[in-house]
């Protein structure tokens, strides 16, 4: 039996109402995702030697951080935290790298921790923070080779940095290939696989909220242009940045490159998940490319 005009009208109103509810809900959630995440950090914890620093980013924000001096063996490493975290999330990495003799800079991205800023931009403006941090570390380290270690947002910022980072080695952990994949994965986790169809409701917000396009948030494109040696680290069971996502990044990256997929690890702090292997693998990589000393590569 064909639908009557009244039935079609009711269906149209229902569809329009559902669309408006979805749009409104996505807008509210989107606002929460980009909201700043300030927190009080305090002094450098006991056991680490260094000083508090502040520097102005190309993003326009005043950034806060800690600088730990290295020893005569040379090499300096910039640590960059994940989304809605802060430099506190990089303290354990700073400790083992400092113990190995590296100078270390860890800081809060704009709109995180004690750094100024109004919005999180998923790596774009944070990339300007990354560039400014590298330049700060270069001046503070008297010509030492420089490495970068970025986790999630930090890794995306390292790749999306503009101007590009001029560094000697990069460790990139749990980095999304494209913002579309990142959103789709998170919707699937919360709503099931069907939730991926809602991705456009979030992508369209980038322009009116942040003034950027989804095409600006594609780390997979930037990796093909980066000539510094790269070590990609991922969790095999990560559903936020899946194993396949990380393999896509690896295959797109320019050589020289390595990938280490940690068995059973999800979207977690990969250092805490596998401390011993993590320290050896990362130190081996940085020693090779910042000091020219490759001794104990772990084939994991």
N, C-alpha and C positions, 0 to 999 in steps of 0.2 A: 504494500500500500504506500503510495507516494506521500511525502511529508506535505502538510499544508503550509501556506505562507506564514501562518502564526508560528508553526513549529520551526521553520527555517529562521524566523526572526529570533525566537528564543535561543536557538543554537548559536546564532551570530552574537547575541548579547552575552551568552555564556563564554564563548570563545574570546570575545573582547575583554570581558571581566577577568578571565583567567590570565590573559596576556598582561593586563594592567597590574594584576597582583604579582605575577612573576617579575615584571619589570621593577615594581616598587621594592619587592623583597631583595632582588639582586642589587638594586641601588643602595639599599641599607647595608647589605653585607659588604659591597664594594667599598663603602665609606669606612667600615671597620678595618678592612684589609689594608687600606693605605694610611690609616691614622698613625700619627707619630707615637713612638714608644719610649718616652723619656723615663729615666730612673736615676737615682743617686748612686754613684759608683764608689766614691770614697778614695782612700789612699791606696797606694800600691801595697799589696799584701806582704807581710814579713817573709823573708826568705828569697825575695827577688831584689836585685840592686838596679835602681834606675830612677827616673824622675818623671813627674807629670809634665805634659807638654800641651800646647794649644797651637793651632795653625789654621789659616783661612783656606777654605776649599774653593775651587772653581765653581762649585755648586752655589756659592754665596754664603755657606754656613761656616760658623766657627766650630772647629772640630777639637775634641778633647781626647787625649790618649796618654800612653806611657811609652817612654823610650828606655830600653835596656842596652847599655853599652856592651860591645863584644870584646874579644881579645885579639891578639896579634895574628891569629890564624886567618882572620879576614872573613868577609861575608856578612851580609845584613839581610834580614828577612822581615817582610811586611805581613802581618796577620790581619785577616778581615773576616768578621763574624757573619752569622746568618741573620735572616729576617727576624725582627722583633727580639733580637738578642742584644749583646753589647760586648765590649772588650773583655768583660768577665768570662764570657764563654770561650775565650782563647787563652786563658791564663795557663792551663796545663801545657798547651803547646808551647807557649812562651817559655815556660820553665825548662822543658827538655832541650829546646833550641838554644836558650841562653847557656845552659849547662855545657852544651857542645861547643860553646865559644862564639856563637853568632850574636851580632847586634840584632835587636828586635824592636819593631814598632808595632804596637797594637792600639787601636783607636776605635771610637764610636762613629759609625756612619751618621750622616745628617738624619735628623728625626729619630735618632736612637740614643739611649744612654744619656750622657751629659752633653752631647753635641746639639747645636741648634738645628731647627728645621721643622717644617709643618707636615710633610707628606712623605711616605715611602713610595719609591718609583721603580721597584723591582730590578734595580741595577743600572738605570740610565743616569740619574743624577748621582747615585752612589759611585758610578764610574768616574765622575769628576772628582769625587772625594778620593778615590783610589789613585788617580793621577797625582793629585796634590800631596797625598801621603808618600808616594814614591819619591817625589821631588824633595819633600822634607827629609826623608830617610837618606837620600843621596847626599844632601848637604851635611847631614849629621854624621855620615859614615866615611868621609874622607876618601872617596874613590873606591870603596869596596864593591865587589860584585853584589848584585841585589836579586833576591828571590822573593816571590809572592806566594802566600798560602791563603786561599779564599774558600770559605765554606758556604755553599748554597748561594745566598744573596751575594756574599763576598766573592765567590767565584764568578758569578754573572757580572759583577761590577768590574772585575779584572779584565774580562773579555770585552765588555761594552765600553770600556774607558775611552774617553775622547778628550784630548789627544790620546792615541794608543800608548800603553805602558812600554817603556824601554827598559826591560829587565832581562836577567840572564837565565831565569828558571821560574816555572810556575807549577804549583800544586793546586789542583782544582777539585773540590769535593762536592758531590751531589748537586751538580749544576743542571738546571733545566735547559733543554735544547731551544724551545720556543715558549713564549708566554701562553700560547694557546694550549700546548701540551701540558704545561704546568697547571693551568686552570682545570682542564678536562680531567686530569688525574685526580685532583682534589675533589671534584664533583663526584667522580666515580666512587671514591672512598666513602663519601658521606651519603650518597643517594643510590649507589649501585651503578652499573654500567650505563643505564639509560640516562643518568645524570649528565653524561657528556654532551648531550644535545643542548644543554643550557649554556654551554660555553659562550656563544655569541652575546648573551645577556650581560656578560662581564667584560668581554673584549671591547664592546662599543663604548664603555665608560672611560676607557683610557684617554680618549681625545677630550671630552668635556671636563673631566676631572684633572688630568695631568698634562694635557696638551701634547700628548705623544700618540703615535700609531703603534699597533701591534707589531708592525714590521721593524720598529726600533728596538724591540725586545726579542731578538733572535740570536742568542749567543752562538748557535751552531754556525751562523754565517761568519761571525768574527773569528772563530777558531781557525778557519782555513787561511787566514791572513797573518796569523801570529807565528813568527819564526823561532821564538824562544822555546827551548825544550820544555815539554809539558808532561806531567804525571796526573792522570785522571783517576780519582778514587771514588768508588760507588759501593753501595750496599746491594747485595744480590736480591734481598727480599724487600727493597725499598719500593713502596707503591706511589710515593710522591714524585720521585724521579726514578723511573723504573730502570731495570737492567738494560732493556732495549733502548731507552732514552740515552743512557750513558754510552752504549755501543755506537749509537748514531753520532754522538759528539766525537767519540774517538775516531771513527772512520772519516769524519769531516775535517778533523784537525790536520794541520800541516805538520810534517815531521820536523824535528825528532819528537817522538811521543811514546808514552807508555800508558797502560791502563792496569789498575788493580781493582778487581771486584771482590769484595770481602764476603765470604760465604755466610749466610744466615743473617747478615746485618740488614736492618730496615732503615727508615729515615730517622737516624739517631746520630748522636755524637760518635763518629767513627773512631776517633781517638780513644774514647772511653770504652768502646766496644772491644777493641783489640790493641791495647796499649803497647805491648812489647813489639809485635810485628809492625805496628804503625810507626813507632819511633825508628826502628831499624830501616824500614822502607823509605820513609821520608828523609831521614838523615843520609842514607845512601844516595838518594837522588840529589839532594842539595850539595852534599860533599863532592859529588861527581861534577856538577855543573857550576858550582860557586868556588870550589877549591881544587877541582881536577883530581879528586881522590876517590876512586870507585873500588870498594873492597868487598862489600858483603850483600850484593843484590839478592833479595829474597824473591824467588819465583813462586808467588802465591796465587 
